[in-house]
Amino acid sequence: MKNTRQPPNQSAIRNPQSAWAIVALGSNLGDSRQIIRSALARLEALSDRPILKSSLWQTSPVDCPPGSPLFVNAVAALTPEKAETPESLLRKLQALEKEFGRTPKRILNESRALDLDLIAFGAETRRAPDLILPHPRAHLRRFVLAPLSEIAPAMVLPGQTRTVSQLLIELKSREIVTRLEPIRR
């Protein structure tokens, strides 16, 4: 039976060789807080153990069309099923986006009800047209690092030498991020 064990402590995510999959969630259309909460609940079904989830954060749009609304963001860490691959998990994340009303992009970084980005899948690396792991800009995005630092401050993302907390402290960015709600376990 899934999700019957207690969630691991935060230090369990330190080692990127572990089986953790890190997913960043974002929304800036509709009731974004509720959309992110609902998506986090749906991610539970994709994990062999209870997911770790960050607080909800309000963030300024990055590289979006002018006038784009603010985002609500969060990060989740899940333990993929044994047979799961990065590619199969990505397909499930894309299907979930569609369930929440995501349509094919017409404009780069346009507003969307739900955006799910696979940030890391253990220590796996990929360089394919539809999947790059680890996510190539995660270490440069406050809207990823701030929520991730709540659940995995000591984690070193694949390809990085500094922890998530160190990356966040050293990040030079104009992004504005504000915690909206505390973590609810």
C-alpha positions as a Markdown table, in Angstrom:
| # | Residue | x | y | z |
|---|---|---|---|---|
| 1 | Met | 0.0 | 0.0 | 0.0 |
| 2 | Lys | 1.3 | 3.4 | -0.9 |
| 3 | Asn | 2.1 | 6.3 | 1.4 |
| 4 | Thr | 1.8 | 4.4 | 4.7 |
| 5 | Arg | 5.3 | 5.1 | 6.0 |
| 6 | Gln | 6.3 | 8.3 | 7.8 |
| 7 | Pro | 7.9 | 11.0 | 5.6 |
| 8 | Pro | 11.7 | 10.9 | 5.8 |
| 9 | Asn | 13.5 | 13.8 | 7.6 |
| 10 | Gln | 15.0 | 16.6 | 5.6 |
| 11 | Ser | 18.5 | 15.3 | 5.8 |
| 12 | Ala | 17.5 | 12.3 | 3.7 |
| 13 | Ile | 17.4 | 14.5 | 0.7 |
| 14 | Arg | 21.0 | 15.6 | 1.0 |
| 15 | Asn | 22.4 | 12.9 | -1.2 |
| 16 | Pro | 21.3 | 13.4 | -4.9 |
| 17 | Gln | 22.1 | 9.7 | -5.5 |
| 18 | Ser | 19.0 | 8.9 | -3.5 |
| 19 | Ala | 15.8 | 8.2 | -5.4 |
| 20 | Trp | 14.2 | 11.6 | -4.8 |
| 21 | Ala | 12.5 | 13.3 | -7.7 |
| 22 | Ile | 12.2 | 17.1 | -7.2 |
| 23 | Val | 9.2 | 18.8 | -8.8 |
| 24 | Ala | 8.7 | 22.6 | -8.9 |
| 25 | Leu | 5.1 | 23.7 | -9.2 |
| 26 | Gly | 3.8 | 27.1 | -10.4 |
| 27 | Ser | 0.5 | 28.7 | -11.3 |
| 28 | Asn | -0.5 | 32.3 | -12.2 |
| 29 | Leu | -4.0 | 31.7 | -13.7 |
| 30 | Gly | -7.2 | 31.0 | -11.7 |
| 31 | Asp | -7.2 | 30.2 | -8.0 |
| 32 | Ser | -3.4 | 29.5 | -8.0 |
| 33 | Arg | -3.2 | 28.7 | -4.3 |
| 34 | Gln | -5.9 | 26.0 | -4.6 |
| 35 | Ile | -4.5 | 24.7 | -7.9 |
| 36 | Ile | -1.1 | 24.2 | -6.2 |
| 37 | Arg | -2.6 | 22.6 | -3.2 |
| 38 | Ser | -4.6 | 20.2 | -5.4 |
| 39 | Ala | -1.6 | 19.4 | -7.6 |
| 40 | Leu | 0.5 | 18.6 | -4.5 |
| 41 | Ala | -2.2 | 16.2 | -3.4 |
| 42 | Arg | -2.2 | 14.6 | -6.8 |
| 43 | Leu | 1.6 | 14.2 | -6.7 |
| 44 | Glu | 1.2 | 11.9 | -3.6 |
| 45 | Ala | -0.2 | 9.2 | -6.0 |
| 46 | Leu | 3.1 | 9.3 | -7.9 |
| 47 | Ser | 5.2 | 8.6 | -4.9 |
| 48 | Asp | 6.1 | 5.4 | -3.0 |
| 49 | Arg | 6.3 | 7.4 | 0.2 |
| 50 | Pro | 4.6 | 10.5 | 1.5 |
| 51 | Ile | 5.9 | 13.5 | -0.4 |
| 52 | Leu | 7.8 | 16.4 | 1.2 |
| 53 | Lys | 6.2 | 19.7 | 0.3 |
| 54 | Ser | 7.3 | 23.3 | 0.8 |
| 55 | Ser | 5.2 | 26.2 | 1.8 |
| 56 | Leu | 3.3 | 28.1 | -0.9 |
| 57 | Trp | 5.3 | 31.2 | -2.2 |
| 58 | Gln | 4.1 | 34.2 | -4.1 |
| 59 | Thr | 6.7 | 35.1 | -6.7 |
| 60 | Ser | 7.3 | 37.7 | -9.4 |
| 61 | Pro | 7.2 | 36.4 | -13.0 |
| 62 | Val | 10.6 | 35.6 | -14.5 |
| 63 | Asp | 11.1 | 35.9 | -18.3 |
| 64 | Cys | 7.4 | 36.2 | -18.8 |
| 65 | Pro | 5.4 | 38.5 | -21.2 |
| 66 | Pro | 4.9 | 42.0 | -19.8 |
| 67 | Gly | 1.9 | 42.3 | -17.5 |
| 68 | Ser | 2.0 | 38.7 | -16.4 |
| 69 | Pro | 0.3 | 38.0 | -13.1 |
| 70 | Leu | 2.3 | 37.0 | -10.0 |
| 71 | Phe | 2.9 | 33.2 | -9.5 |
| 72 | Val | 2.2 | 30.9 | -6.6 |
| 73 | Asn | 5.0 | 28.4 | -6.4 |
| 74 | Ala | 6.0 | 25.3 | -4.3 |
| 75 | Val | 8.4 | 22.4 | -4.5 |
| 76 | Ala | 7.7 | 18.8 | -3.7 |
| 77 | Ala | 10.1 | 15.8 | -3.2 |
| 78 | Leu | 8.7 | 12.4 | -4.1 |
| 79 | Thr | 10.0 | 8.9 | -4.1 |
| 80 | Pro | 9.2 | 7.5 | -7.6 |
| 81 | Glu | 8.0 | 3.9 | -7.9 |
| 82 | Lys | 10.8 | 1.4 | -8.6 |
| 83 | Ala | 10.1 | 1.1 | -12.3 |
| 84 | Glu | 9.7 | 4.9 | -12.8 |
| 85 | Thr | 12.1 | 6.6 | -15.1 |
| 86 | Pro | 12.6 | 10.4 | -15.6 |
| 87 | Glu | 10.9 | 10.1 | -18.9 |
| 88 | Ser | 7.8 | 8.2 | -17.6 |
| 89 | Leu | 7.5 | 10.7 | -14.6 |
| 90 | Leu | 7.7 | 13.6 | -17.0 |
| 91 | Arg | 4.8 | 12.2 | -19.1 |
| 92 | Lys | 2.8 | 11.8 | -15.9 |
| 93 | Leu | 3.5 | 15.4 | -14.9 |
| 94 | Gln | 2.5 | 16.7 | -18.4 |
| 95 | Ala | -0.7 | 14.7 | -18.2 |
| 96 | Leu | -1.4 | 16.3 | -14.8 |
| 97 | Glu | -0.8 | 19.8 | -16.3 |
| 98 | Lys | -3.3 | 19.0 | -19.0 |
| 99 | Glu | -5.9 | 17.9 | -16.4 |
| 100 | Phe | -5.5 | 21.3 | -14.8 |
| 101 | Gly | -6.2 | 23.1 | -18.2 |
| 102 | Arg | -2.7 | 23.5 | -19.6 |
| 103 | Thr | -2.7 | 24.0 | -23.4 |
| 104 | Pro | 0.2 | 23.9 | -25.8 |
| 105 | Lys | 2.4 | 27.1 | -25.6 |
| 106 | Arg | 1.6 | 29.9 | -28.0 |
| 107 | Ile | 4.0 | 32.4 | -26.3 |
| 108 | Leu | 7.1 | 31.6 | -24.3 |
| 109 | Asn | 6.5 | 31.6 | -20.6 |
| 110 | Glu | 2.8 | 32.6 | -21.0 |
| 111 | Ser | 0.5 | 32.5 | -18.0 |
| 112 | Arg | -0.7 | 29.1 | -17.0 |
| 113 | Ala | -3.0 | 27.3 | -14.5 |
| 114 | Leu | -0.3 | 24.7 | -13.7 |
| 115 | Asp | 3.3 | 24.3 | -14.6 |
| 116 | Leu | 5.2 | 21.3 | -13.3 |
| 117 | Asp | 9.0 | 21.1 | -13.8 |
| 118 | Leu | 11.0 | 18.1 | -13.1 |
| 119 | Ile | 14.1 | 19.6 | -11.4 |
| 120 | Ala | 16.0 | 16.5 | -10.5 |
| 121 | Phe | 15.5 | 12.7 | -10.5 |
| 122 | Gly | 18.1 | 11.4 | -8.1 |
| 123 | Ala | 21.5 | 11.8 | -9.7 |
| 124 | Glu | 20.1 | 11.1 | -13.2 |
| 125 | Thr | 21.2 | 13.3 | -16.1 |
| 126 | Arg | 19.5 | 13.8 | -19.4 |
| 127 | Arg | 20.1 | 15.9 | -22.5 |
| 128 | Ala | 17.2 | 15.3 | -24.8 |
| 129 | Pro | 15.0 | 17.8 | -26.6 |
| 130 | Asp | 12.1 | 17.2 | -24.2 |
| 131 | Leu | 14.0 | 16.6 | -21.0 |
| 132 | Ile | 17.1 | 18.1 | -19.5 |
| 133 | Leu | 18.2 | 16.9 | -16.1 |
| 134 | Pro | 19.0 | 18.4 | -13.8 |
| 135 | His | 16.8 | 21.3 | -14.8 |
| 136 | Pro | 19.3 | 23.7 | -16.4 |
| 137 | Arg | 18.1 | 26.9 | -14.6 |
| 138 | Ala | 16.9 | 25.6 | -11.2 |
| 139 | His | 20.0 | 26.9 | -9.5 |
| 140 | Leu | 19.4 | 30.4 | -10.9 |
| 141 | Arg | 15.7 | 30.6 | -9.8 |
| 142 | Arg | 14.8 | 32.0 | -6.4 |
| 143 | Phe | 11.2 | 30.7 | -7.0 |
| 144 | Val | 12.7 | 27.2 | -7.0 |
| 145 | Leu | 15.5 | 27.6 | -4.5 |
| 146 | Ala | 13.5 | 29.3 | -1.7 |
| 147 | Pro | 10.8 | 26.5 | -1.5 |
| 148 | Leu | 13.4 | 23.8 | -2.0 |
| 149 | Ser | 15.5 | 25.1 | 0.8 |
| 150 | Glu | 12.6 | 24.5 | 3.2 |
| 151 | Ile | 12.5 | 20.8 | 2.5 |
| 152 | Ala | 16.1 | 20.1 | 1.4 |
| 153 | Pro | 18.5 | 22.8 | 2.6 |
| 154 | Ala | 21.5 | 20.5 | 2.6 |
| 155 | Met | 20.8 | 18.9 | -0.8 |
| 156 | Val | 23.4 | 19.4 | -3.5 |
| 157 | Leu | 21.6 | 19.4 | -6.9 |
| 158 | Pro | 23.3 | 17.2 | -9.6 |
| 159 | Gly | 26.0 | 19.2 | -11.3 |
| 160 | Gln | 26.3 | 21.7 | -8.4 |
| 161 | Thr | 28.9 | 21.9 | -5.7 |
| 162 | Arg | 27.0 | 24.1 | -3.2 |
| 163 | Thr | 23.9 | 23.2 | -1.2 |
| 164 | Val | 20.5 | 24.5 | -2.0 |
| 165 | Ser | 20.8 | 26.9 | 1.0 |
| 166 | Gln | 24.2 | 28.2 | -0.2 |
| 167 | Leu | 22.9 | 28.7 | -3.8 |
| 168 | Leu | 20.0 | 30.7 | -2.4 |
| 169 | Ile | 22.1 | 32.9 | -0.2 |
| 170 | Glu | 24.6 | 33.6 | -3.1 |
| 171 | Leu | 21.9 | 34.1 | -5.7 |
| 172 | Lys | 21.9 | 37.5 | -7.3 |
| 173 | Ser | 18.4 | 38.0 | -8.7 |
| 174 | Arg | 15.7 | 40.6 | -8.9 |
| 175 | Glu | 13.0 | 38.1 | -8.1 |
| 176 | Ile | 10.6 | 38.9 | -5.3 |
| 177 | Val | 9.5 | 35.8 | -3.3 |
| 178 | Thr | 7.2 | 35.9 | -0.3 |
| 179 | Arg | 6.1 | 32.9 | 1.8 |
| 180 | Leu | 2.3 | 32.7 | 1.7 |
| 181 | Glu | 1.6 | 29.7 | 3.9 |
| 182 | Pro | 3.7 | 27.6 | 6.1 |
| 183 | Ile | 4.5 | 24.0 | 5.4 |
| 184 | Arg | 1.6 | 21.7 | 6.3 |
| 185 | Arg | 2.7 | 18.1 | 7.0 |
